[in-house]
Amino acid sequence: VQLQASGGGLVQPGGSLRLSCAASGSIVSINGMGWYRQAPGKQRELVAVIYSDGSTWAVDSVKGRFAISRDNAKNTVYLQMNSLKPDDTAVYYCNLVPARPSWGQGTLVTVSS
């Protein structure tokens, strides 16, 4: 299954974006699906995870602001990002959890006034 992230862009602080991760095949049998991000000069970090039972996890810095969801019928995972901050600026990637070695291109989110 190949994954393609989209939905990034330029947004002002306090704004919202919804990222989509479209899979080339069924994700029903995949347990953990995650969103990762890599900010300039920093290591890639796991931001949020959703498991096949619907449970989720998010890193402390985005709790209460970001929400991950999945639509198995559409083979898509979403990341709703609200109250965006400049520190959220990064390239966002989707991957399995644990991550597979190969990464897609990601989608750039820039939070700036």
C-alpha positions as CSV (number, residue, x, y, z in Angstrom):
1,V,0.0,0.0,0.0
2,Q,1.4,3.4,-1.0
3,L,0.4,6.5,0.9
4,Q,0.0,10.1,-0.4
5,A,-0.3,13.0,1.9
6,S,-2.0,16.2,0.8
7,G,-3.8,19.3,2.1
8,G,-0.9,21.4,3.3
9,G,-0.6,25.1,2.6
10,L,0.0,28.5,4.1
11,V,-2.2,29.5,7.0
12,Q,-2.2,32.3,9.6
13,P,-1.7,31.5,13.3
14,G,-4.9,30.4,14.8
15,G,-6.1,29.0,11.5
16,S,-7.1,25.4,10.5
17,L,-6.1,22.9,7.9
18,R,-7.2,19.3,7.2
19,L,-4.6,16.9,5.8
20,S,-5.5,13.8,3.9
21,C,-3.6,10.6,3.5
22,A,-4.8,8.5,0.6
23,A,-3.8,4.9,0.4
24,S,-3.5,3.0,-2.9
25,G,-5.2,0.0,-1.3
26,S,-7.3,-1.1,1.6
27,I,-6.2,0.0,5.1
28,V,-8.7,-2.1,6.9
29,S,-6.1,-4.6,8.0
30,I,-3.6,-2.0,9.0
31,N,-3.6,-1.4,12.7
32,G,-1.7,1.8,13.3
33,M,-1.9,4.7,10.9
34,G,0.0,7.8,11.8
35,W,0.9,11.4,10.9
36,Y,4.5,12.5,11.4
37,R,6.1,15.9,10.8
38,Q,9.6,17.2,10.3
39,A,10.3,20.9,11.0
40,P,13.4,22.6,9.5
41,G,16.5,21.5,11.3
42,K,14.7,19.0,13.5
43,Q,14.1,15.3,13.5
44,R,11.0,13.8,12.3
45,E,8.4,13.2,15.0
46,L,5.2,11.2,15.4
47,V,2.3,13.6,15.8
48,A,-0.8,11.4,16.0
49,V,-1.8,7.8,15.6
50,I,-5.1,6.0,15.0
51,Y,-5.6,2.3,15.5
52,S,-8.0,-0.1,13.9
53,D,-10.2,-0.1,17.0
54,G,-10.6,3.7,16.7
55,S,-8.3,4.6,19.6
56,T,-6.0,7.5,19.1
57,W,-2.8,9.0,20.5
58,A,-1.3,12.4,20.0
59,V,1.9,14.1,21.1
60,D,1.4,16.6,24.0
61,S,2.2,19.6,21.9
62,V,-0.9,19.1,19.7
63,K,-3.4,17.6,22.1
64,G,-6.7,19.5,22.1
65,R,-5.8,21.1,18.7
66,F,-5.3,18.2,16.3
67,A,-7.6,15.3,15.6
68,I,-6.8,12.2,13.6
69,S,-9.5,10.1,12.0
70,R,-9.7,7.3,9.4
71,D,-12.3,6.3,6.8
72,N,-11.6,2.7,5.9
73,A,-14.2,2.8,3.2
74,K,-12.3,5.6,1.4
75,N,-8.8,4.2,2.4
76,T,-8.0,7.6,3.8
77,V,-6.6,9.0,7.1
78,Y,-7.2,12.6,8.0
79,L,-5.5,15.1,10.4
80,Q,-7.7,18.0,11.4
81,M,-5.5,20.8,12.6
82,N,-7.0,23.7,14.5
83,S,-5.5,26.7,16.4
84,L,-2.3,26.3,14.4
85,K,0.9,27.9,15.7
86,P,4.1,28.9,13.9
87,D,5.8,25.9,15.7
88,D,3.5,23.6,13.7
89,T,5.3,24.6,10.5
90,A,6.7,21.4,9.0
91,V,6.5,18.8,6.3
92,Y,3.8,16.4,7.3
93,Y,3.9,12.7,6.3
94,C,1.7,9.8,6.8
95,N,3.0,6.3,7.4
96,L,2.2,3.2,9.3
97,V,3.0,2.9,13.0
98,P,5.6,1.6,13.5
99,A,6.8,3.4,10.4
100,R,7.9,1.6,7.2
101,P,11.3,2.6,5.9
102,S,10.0,4.3,2.8
103,W,8.4,7.8,3.1
104,G,6.3,9.7,0.6
105,Q,6.8,13.3,-0.4
106,G,4.8,14.7,2.5
107,T,2.8,17.9,2.4
108,L,4.2,21.3,3.6
109,V,2.3,23.2,6.3
110,T,3.4,26.8,6.9
111,V,2.0,28.8,9.7
112,S,2.8,32.4,9.4
113,S,1.3,35.8,9.4
